[in-house]
């Protein structure tokens, strides 16, 4: 039996995050298809503080063995953000890059020691996301074949000098979008294998008890934003555009996800907080459009979730990943300015037939490229190619 070691900064059914969810999905599906999978991770659940949450030691979740190691120290996000601001504005030749990696965290030297000590028991290691201590330090001690899912995009840390080693070390790089693969290829020119495997999305066709509008008293058409509500996600433009929209369109803006910034008191803006997975899918189903305003995306799982409910998307064209989804699928529209956002929304608002056609194209794209059966065959083939 082929033994796979998976390394990821957080892991668990409670953990919310793109790379972490991907790691859990891949681990469980590899395990159920005959691979022997062990996850090396930290005891953290929260990426903001890296506070120790789970017990250290071994446990099992859906057949997957999990080895958890305590984080050495918590992170104060305000102090870290201030330090990062100074760090990335300083001369690259004067920066202590390893200090930034340690401050970024999660610092977990026991995990790195375990990888070094136990690696002979494994055939292949899979690391998830390039950005964190667990990957950067872990890659440095592994001698076995390595796969890295970088989940990379254009952001300051990817230009650190030490990242060249991170992207040159793996025998294979697995990418979620062609835009991500092209970016990494241009930036690092990796010599080893690069595969576009994408990721899977659960396409749930069950008949749900649909009381979403009644439960949340949403009786007018609405735009949906699903994700962390924080600065840097492009929401400021969305709020400005929505305020303009309200002058001529009967429409609400619904927000779901963790609130990390103040929401302006604009008539028609509805914050629902955390809702169940079933309710989230119903929110996508009922939305006029789902809005994806971030310019920094390596995948955008919410775009794919929107497509799964045949709801088109309105995305920030400055994100190569989001633009790729829209161009390949024909399942949405793009914008760069407030005026363009307003115009694109009005186009769909006044043309329900267009909304339906866009939604169907998004769904077809999802089935073709993002079903788990298709994705896992690519991943398994890539893993097997690394074995003697």
PLY file of the C-alpha trace (Angstrom):
ply
format ascii 1.0
element vertex 388
property float x
property float y
property float z
element edge 387
property int vertex1
property int vertex2
end_header
0.00 0.00 0.00
1.30 3.44 -0.95
1.84 5.64 2.10
1.14 9.35 1.72
2.13 12.04 4.21
0.10 15.24 3.97
1.43 18.44 5.56
-0.91 21.36 6.19
-0.98 24.15 8.79
-4.49 23.37 10.12
-6.73 20.33 9.73
-10.13 19.33 11.04
-13.85 19.29 10.40
-14.12 22.68 12.15
-11.35 24.28 10.12
-12.52 26.74 7.46
-10.08 27.73 4.72
-9.44 27.08 1.04
-6.15 25.18 1.30
-7.21 23.40 4.49
-10.53 22.23 3.01
-8.72 21.06 -0.11
-6.20 19.13 2.01
-8.98 17.37 3.93
-10.90 16.49 0.77
-7.81 15.09 -0.92
-6.72 13.17 2.20
-10.11 11.53 2.69
-10.52 10.64 -0.98
-7.02 9.23 -1.32
-7.56 7.19 1.84
-10.88 5.80 0.64
-9.37 4.81 -2.71
-6.67 2.60 -1.25
-3.81 4.90 -0.21
-2.58 4.93 3.40
-2.80 8.60 4.40
-1.36 10.35 7.46
-1.75 14.09 8.05
0.96 16.10 9.84
-0.51 19.32 11.20
-0.66 21.67 14.18
-3.11 21.86 17.07
-4.34 25.26 15.80
-7.85 25.83 14.51
-7.68 29.62 14.04
-5.23 31.06 11.51
-5.42 34.55 13.03
-3.79 33.63 16.35
-2.59 30.03 15.78
-3.89 29.38 19.28
-3.59 25.71 20.33
-7.08 24.27 20.14
-6.93 20.53 19.47
-5.09 18.06 21.74
-1.62 17.15 20.53
-0.97 13.54 19.54
-2.61 11.07 17.18
-6.28 10.86 16.22
-8.42 9.61 13.35
-10.98 11.51 11.26
-12.92 9.63 8.58
-10.23 6.98 8.40
-7.34 9.43 8.07
-4.64 9.35 10.75
-3.86 12.84 12.09
-0.66 13.72 13.93
-0.99 17.08 15.70
1.84 19.13 17.20
1.59 22.18 19.43
2.27 25.64 18.06
5.24 27.21 19.86
3.63 30.61 20.33
0.47 32.47 19.39
0.41 35.32 16.89
-0.79 38.83 17.66
-2.27 39.76 14.31
-2.13 43.53 14.86
1.57 43.43 15.75
2.28 41.02 12.90
0.47 43.22 10.35
2.42 46.28 11.54
5.69 44.33 11.32
4.79 43.07 7.83
3.99 46.57 6.66
7.48 47.73 7.65
9.12 44.53 6.40
7.70 44.64 2.88
8.47 48.35 2.46
12.13 47.87 3.40
15.04 47.12 1.07
14.90 43.39 0.11
18.65 43.11 0.75
18.18 44.25 4.35
15.28 41.96 5.24
15.54 38.92 7.49
13.19 36.66 5.55
13.36 33.77 7.99
12.30 36.09 10.80
9.20 37.01 8.78
8.42 33.32 8.15
8.74 32.58 11.86
6.51 35.52 12.76
3.98 34.49 10.11
3.83 31.01 11.64
2.50 28.71 12.71
5.79 28.01 14.45
5.80 24.29 15.10
9.33 22.86 15.35
8.02 19.57 16.77
6.12 18.97 13.51
9.27 19.57 11.46
11.26 17.22 13.67
8.59 14.54 13.26
8.69 14.88 9.47
12.46 14.47 9.48
12.30 11.54 11.87
9.39 9.62 10.31
9.77 10.31 6.58
11.28 6.90 5.78
7.88 5.34 6.50
6.27 7.25 3.61
6.47 7.06 -0.17
5.33 10.59 -1.08
4.59 13.81 0.80
1.96 16.35 -0.26
2.23 19.92 1.07
-0.64 22.37 0.92
-0.06 26.07 0.27
3.37 27.67 -0.16
2.98 30.44 2.39
3.42 29.03 5.89
6.16 27.83 8.21
4.95 24.22 8.02
5.58 24.09 4.26
8.72 26.20 4.05
10.50 24.50 6.97
9.04 21.10 6.16
10.28 21.08 2.57
13.77 21.65 3.90
13.91 18.33 5.78
12.06 15.96 3.42
14.18 13.75 1.17
11.28 11.73 -0.28
9.31 12.79 -3.42
7.22 15.87 -2.76
4.05 17.32 -4.30
3.14 20.94 -3.53
-0.28 22.50 -4.03
1.01 26.12 -3.92
-2.39 27.92 -3.98
-0.26 30.82 -5.18
-1.20 34.29 -6.33
0.42 37.68 -6.76
1.08 38.92 -3.22
4.17 40.30 -1.42
5.40 37.09 0.29
5.72 35.22 -2.99
8.54 37.59 -4.00
10.73 36.68 -1.02
14.11 35.32 -2.13
13.68 32.07 -0.19
10.54 31.24 -2.19
12.70 30.22 -5.13
13.75 27.13 -3.16
10.16 26.45 -2.14
9.03 26.28 -5.77
12.11 24.50 -7.12
12.20 21.72 -4.49
9.00 19.71 -5.22
9.10 16.94 -7.80
5.59 18.04 -8.80
3.51 21.19 -8.48
-0.28 20.74 -8.64
-2.28 23.83 -9.62
-5.91 24.81 -9.17
-6.15 27.14 -12.19
-4.16 27.80 -15.34
-3.71 31.41 -14.23
-1.97 30.16 -11.07
0.23 27.79 -13.08
1.19 30.50 -15.57
2.05 32.91 -12.76
4.30 30.40 -10.97
5.92 29.34 -14.24
6.77 32.93 -15.11
7.97 33.81 -11.62
10.05 30.71 -10.77
10.53 28.66 -13.96
10.29 25.34 -12.06
12.29 22.51 -13.59
10.06 19.70 -12.36
6.55 18.58 -13.20
3.66 21.06 -13.29
0.10 19.69 -13.51
-3.21 21.51 -13.73
-5.34 19.24 -11.53
-7.87 21.84 -10.30
-10.04 20.85 -7.32
-13.33 19.09 -6.85
-16.64 20.57 -5.81
-19.49 18.58 -4.31
-22.44 19.02 -6.65
-25.45 18.36 -4.46
-28.62 17.68 -6.45
-30.78 16.69 -3.47
-34.12 18.39 -3.01
-33.67 20.63 0.01
-36.36 22.07 2.20
-36.21 25.55 0.73
-37.28 28.09 3.33
-34.28 30.35 2.81
-36.13 33.52 1.80
-38.72 33.06 4.51
-36.13 32.30 7.20
-34.11 35.45 6.49
-37.03 37.57 5.21
-35.43 38.20 1.81
-38.26 39.10 -0.53
-36.45 41.22 -3.11
-33.71 40.26 -5.59
-30.29 40.20 -3.94
-26.59 40.08 -4.67
-24.58 37.64 -2.56
-21.09 37.95 -1.13
-19.84 34.83 0.65
-16.48 34.90 2.39
-14.46 36.78 4.98
-15.71 40.34 5.32
-12.43 42.19 5.67
-10.33 44.95 4.17
-8.36 43.88 1.13
-11.22 41.82 -0.32
-12.44 44.60 -2.61
-15.67 45.14 -0.69
-15.25 48.91 -0.47
-15.98 49.20 -4.20
-18.91 46.82 -3.86
-20.48 48.94 -1.12
-20.00 52.09 -3.21
-21.50 50.47 -6.30
-24.41 49.02 -4.35
-25.29 52.44 -2.94
-25.46 53.70 -6.53
-27.57 50.71 -7.60
-30.17 51.36 -4.93
-31.11 54.60 -6.69
-32.64 52.71 -9.63
-32.94 49.00 -8.73
-34.93 47.16 -6.09
-32.11 44.95 -4.86
-30.41 43.94 -1.60
-26.81 42.97 -0.85
-26.50 39.88 1.35
-23.22 39.14 3.15
-22.35 35.80 4.77
-19.11 34.87 6.52
-16.86 36.10 9.29
-17.00 39.86 9.86
-13.55 41.43 10.29
-14.38 45.00 9.22
-17.15 47.51 9.79
-20.09 47.18 7.41
-21.37 50.60 6.27
-24.96 51.43 7.25
-26.38 51.32 3.72
-30.06 50.59 3.21
-30.47 47.09 1.80
-27.18 45.65 3.07
-27.99 42.48 5.02
-25.36 40.67 7.09
-26.46 37.12 7.94
-23.30 36.03 9.77
-22.52 32.31 9.73
-25.21 30.12 8.22
-25.40 26.37 7.68
-23.93 24.70 4.59
-27.43 23.95 3.35
-28.47 27.58 3.82
-25.32 28.77 2.06
-26.14 26.70 -1.02
-29.69 28.02 -0.98
-28.30 31.57 -0.74
-26.30 30.94 -3.90
-29.33 29.39 -5.58
-31.57 32.40 -4.90
-29.02 35.15 -5.56
-29.38 37.27 -8.66
-25.58 37.16 -8.92
-22.80 36.20 -6.54
-20.09 38.84 -6.22
-16.39 37.95 -6.07
-14.54 41.27 -5.55
-11.06 40.15 -4.46
-8.12 40.75 -6.80
-6.02 38.14 -4.94
-7.38 34.67 -5.60
-5.71 31.32 -6.23
-9.02 29.51 -6.86
-12.20 31.12 -5.42
-14.21 28.16 -4.21
-17.22 30.45 -3.81
-17.25 31.06 -7.57
-17.48 27.31 -8.09
-20.16 26.99 -5.41
-22.15 29.66 -7.23
-21.82 27.72 -10.48
-23.00 24.57 -8.68
-26.33 26.33 -8.04
-26.52 27.69 -11.62
-26.03 31.24 -10.38
-23.75 33.49 -12.46
-20.94 35.53 -10.95
-19.81 39.14 -11.12
-16.05 39.19 -10.54
-13.14 41.59 -10.25
-11.32 41.53 -13.59
-8.02 42.39 -11.87
-7.91 38.79 -10.63
-6.48 36.58 -13.37
-8.03 33.54 -11.69
-11.53 34.99 -11.58
-11.26 36.27 -15.13
-10.17 32.77 -16.21
-13.25 31.18 -14.62
-15.55 33.63 -16.40
-13.81 33.41 -19.79
-13.64 29.61 -19.85
-17.14 29.08 -18.54
-19.12 31.97 -19.96
-20.81 31.84 -16.55
-20.54 35.45 -15.47
-19.46 39.03 -16.00
-16.43 41.08 -14.96
-15.83 44.63 -13.74
-13.03 46.99 -12.71
-14.83 50.17 -11.67
-17.94 51.27 -9.80
-19.68 52.30 -13.03
-18.86 49.01 -14.71
-20.11 47.05 -11.68
-23.41 48.95 -11.81
-23.80 48.51 -15.57
-23.08 44.78 -15.48
-25.50 44.20 -12.64
-28.24 46.12 -14.44
-27.67 43.99 -17.53
-28.60 40.85 -15.61
-31.23 42.56 -13.43
-33.30 43.51 -16.49
-32.68 40.26 -18.44
-33.69 37.14 -16.50
-33.14 34.99 -19.58
-29.50 36.08 -19.70
-29.07 35.22 -16.02
-30.41 31.72 -16.69
-28.07 31.16 -19.66
-25.02 32.38 -17.74
-25.88 30.14 -14.79
-26.23 27.06 -17.00
-22.86 27.72 -18.63
-21.21 28.02 -15.22
-22.76 24.70 -14.17
-21.56 22.94 -17.34
-18.02 24.26 -16.72
-18.10 22.94 -13.18
-19.17 19.45 -14.28
-16.48 19.30 -16.97
-13.49 20.41 -14.92
-14.29 20.31 -11.19
-16.07 17.05 -10.43
-14.15 15.07 -7.79
-13.88 11.96 -9.98
-12.05 13.91 -12.69
-9.80 15.74 -10.24
-8.83 12.71 -8.15
-7.85 10.71 -11.23
-5.38 13.48 -12.12
-4.02 13.63 -8.57
-3.57 9.85 -8.30
-1.90 9.70 -11.71
0.48 12.50 -10.66
1.37 10.74 -7.39
2.01 7.40 -9.08
4.30 9.04 -11.62
6.68 9.99 -8.78
7.16 6.44 -7.49
10.00 4.16 -8.61
0 1
1 2
2 3
3 4
4 5
5 6
6 7
7 8
8 9
9 10
10 11
11 12
12 13
13 14
14 15
15 16
16 17
17 18
18 19
19 20
20 21
21 22
22 23
23 24
24 25
25 26
26 27
27 28
28 29
29 30
30 31
31 32
32 33
33 34
34 35
35 36
36 37
37 38
38 39
39 40
40 41
41 42
42 43
43 44
44 45
45 46
46 47
47 48
48 49
49 50
50 51
51 52
52 53
53 54
54 55
55 56
56 57
57 58
58 59
59 60
60 61
61 62
62 63
63 64
64 65
65 66
66 67
67 68
68 69
69 70
70 71
71 72
72 73
73 74
74 75
75 76
76 77
77 78
78 79
79 80
80 81
81 82
82 83
83 84
84 85
85 86
86 87
87 88
88 89
89 90
90 91
91 92
92 93
93 94
94 95
95 96
96 97
97 98
98 99
99 100
100 101
101 102
102 103
103 104
104 105
105 106
106 107
107 108
108 109
109 110
110 111
111 112
112 113
113 114
114 115
115 116
116 117
117 118
118 119
119 120
120 121
121 122
122 123
123 124
124 125
125 126
126 127
127 128
128 129
129 130
130 131
131 132
132 133
133 134
134 135
135 136
136 137
137 138
138 139
139 140
140 141
141 142
142 143
143 144
144 145
145 146
146 147
147 148
148 149
149 150
150 151
151 152
152 153
153 154
154 155
155 156
156 157
157 158
158 159
159 160
160 161
161 162
162 163
163 164
164 165
165 166
166 167
167 168
168 169
169 170
170 171
171 172
172 173
173 174
174 175
175 176
176 177
177 178
178 179
179 180
180 181
181 182
182 183
183 184
184 185
185 186
186 187
187 188
188 189
189 190
190 191
191 192
192 193
193 194
194 195
195 196
196 197
197 198
198 199
199 200
200 201
201 202
202 203
203 204
204 205
205 206
206 207
207 208
208 209
209 210
210 211
211 212
212 213
213 214
214 215
215 216
216 217
217 218
218 219
219 220
220 221
221 222
222 223
223 224
224 225
225 226
226 227
227 228
228 229
229 230
230 231
231 232
232 233
233 234
234 235
235 236
236 237
237 238
238 239
239 240
240 241
241 242
242 243
243 244
244 245
245 246
246 247
247 248
248 249
249 250
250 251
251 252
252 253
253 254
254 255
255 256
256 257
257 258
258 259
259 260
260 261
261 262
262 263
263 264
264 265
265 266
266 267
267 268
268 269
269 270
270 271
271 272
272 273
273 274
274 275
275 276
276 277
277 278
278 279
279 280
280 281
281 282
282 283
283 284
284 285
285 286
286 287
287 288
288 289
289 290
290 291
291 292
292 293
293 294
294 295
295 296
296 297
297 298
298 299
299 300
300 301
301 302
302 303
303 304
304 305
305 306
306 307
307 308
308 309
309 310
310 311
311 312
312 313
313 314
314 315
315 316
316 317
317 318
318 319
319 320
320 321
321 322
322 323
323 324
324 325
325 326
326 327
327 328
328 329
329 330
330 331
331 332
332 333
333 334
334 335
335 336
336 337
337 338
338 339
339 340
340 341
341 342
342 343
343 344
344 345
345 346
346 347
347 348
348 349
349 350
350 351
351 352
352 353
353 354
354 355
355 356
356 357
357 358
358 359
359 360
360 361
361 362
362 363
363 364
364 365
365 366
366 367
367 368
368 369
369 370
370 371
371 372
372 373
373 374
374 375
375 376
376 377
377 378
378 379
379 380
380 381
381 382
382 383
383 384
384 385
385 386
386 387
